[in-house]
Amino acid sequence: MKRFLIASMAALTFAVAACGGSASPTPATPAPSASAALGDIVATADAAGSFKTLLTAAKAAGLVETLQGAGPFTVFAPNDAAFAALPAGTLDSLLADPEALKKILLYHVVSGKVTADQVVKMTSADSVEGSTIAIAVKDGKVYLNDSAQAVATDIMASNGVIHVIDQVILPPAN
């Protein structure tokens, strides 16, 4: 979040300076796009500070490079409190089983950049893992699989968007 604020302030400062520029006939250098100033999903989650467990899990599952890739990705990211709410021993078991962990983490990722205004119009989304995530809006709040609530949305990254959820969601058992 700190990097995001710094990048936003830098972009704003650049825009103000460009608007108040001189009467020089030389063309102004175009401002960088907002996404160019942002970090990738991993850097953005790291800067936010509330995804330490998610990032540890992504590392253990070998997904860090993927989430740093071109994307775009939409990540329904469980915060640290969501992981802490798992039954005792669950996280340790998952960290010891990288394939199972990878499957669960990829269930939280959707291909493409899906912003909150698009999510509220959806009834489901296909996860990168391959299973469908049910989406419902109840009393103005977005829920995944009738359990996890989106508690913060549209955290922009250079390669996608993060929506914070309050529970870890699990793909259906096959």
N, C-alpha and C positions, 0 to 999 in steps of 0.2 A: 504494500500500500504506500509505503514511504517513497519507493521508486516511482510509483504512479503519480503521486502528488508532485514530486520533483519534476518529472517529465511534463506533467500538465502545466506546471508553473513556467517551465522553460518555454514550452510552446506558446503559452499566453504572452510571456514577455516578448518572444520573437514576433508574434502577431501584432502586439501593441507598437513595437518598434517599427515594424513594416508599415503600419497604417500612419504613423506620425513621421514618416520618412521625409527626405528632402525633395526639392523640386527637380532633382537630377533627372535627365532624360534616360539614364541607363535603366534597363528593366530590373525590377526587384527579383530576387531569388525566391522561387516559390517556397512556401512553408512546407515542412515535412508533413506527411499524413499523420493523423493521430495514431494509427496502428504502428507506424515506424518508430514512434517514440516509446511505445509500450514494450514490455518484456514478453517473452513467450508464456505459455500457460504455467510452466514450472516456476519460472522466475516471478511471475505475478502471484502465484500461490505462496511461494516462499516469502515474498515481501509482505503479504497480508498477515503472516504470523499465526494464523489460526488453522493451518493445514499441515502441521508438523507430522502427524501420524499418517496422513494421506501421502505425503512425500516420502516418508520412510517406507510405506507399503509399495509405492510406485518404484522405488529403488530396488526393493527386494524382489519385485515381480519383473524387473527389467523393462519398465515402461517409461523411464525418464526420457530417453532419447526420442521415443515415439511422440511423447507429449511436447517435446521441444521442436518437433518437425513442422513442416509447412502447414499441415491442417487444411482447412480450418476444422476445429473441433469445438463441440459444446460439452463441457464437463459439469455434471451434476455432482458437485464436490461435497462429500460429507466433511463437516468441520471436526476438530479434535473432540468436541463434546459428543458428537455422533459415534465416534469410535470408542470413546470411554464408556458409552452406554451399552456396548455389546456385552453379552454374558462373559463372565470371568473365563479367561483362558482362550477365548475365541480368536482374539487378535494374535496371540502367540502361536496358536495352531496354524493360522493362515500364513503368518510370516515364515513358518517352517515348511509350508507347501506352496512354493512359488507359482505353480500352475493353477491351483485353485484360487489363489490370491489374484492372479492375472485375470482370470475369468470374471471374478467379482468386480475388479476395478474397471475392466473394459465394459461391463454392464452399466457403468456410470457415464460412459462417453457416447456421444452421438456425432456422426459425421456432419460437417457443415457448421456454420455459425447461426445458431438459433437463439434469437434474443427473446426477452421476456414477453414482448408484445406478440411474438409469433407463438411462443409456448402456450399462452392462454387460449389460443385458438385451436390447439391440438387436443386430440383424445389419446394419442399414443405416439411413441417415437421408437424407431429401430435403433437399438444400441449397437456399438461396434462389436460387442460380444456375439451378437446375432439374435438375441431375444428382444421382445418388445417390452417397452416400459409404458405402463398405463399412466395417463395424465388426466387429472381432473381439477376443475376449479370449483371450490366450495367457499362460500362467503368471502369471495374476492382473494382467496389464497390458493396457491398451486400445490397440489399433492401428487407425488409419484407413487404408484402402486397402492393408493389409498392409505399410505402410512407416512412417508417422508414428506415434510413440508419444505418448500423453498423459503428460506429466511432472508436471503439477499440475492439480488439478481443483477445481471448485466455488468459483471466485473470483466472489463474488456482486456484482452491480451492481443499480442501481435498476430497470433495464429488461432484465435477463437474467442470464446467467451466462457466464463465460469458463473454458475448459479450455485449458491451455497444451500445445502440441504441439511436437515437436522437428524437424519438417520442414514445408516448404511442400508442400501437396498440390495436384495439378492436376486439373481436370475432364477427363473423357474427351474425346479428340478426336472431332469429329463427322465 
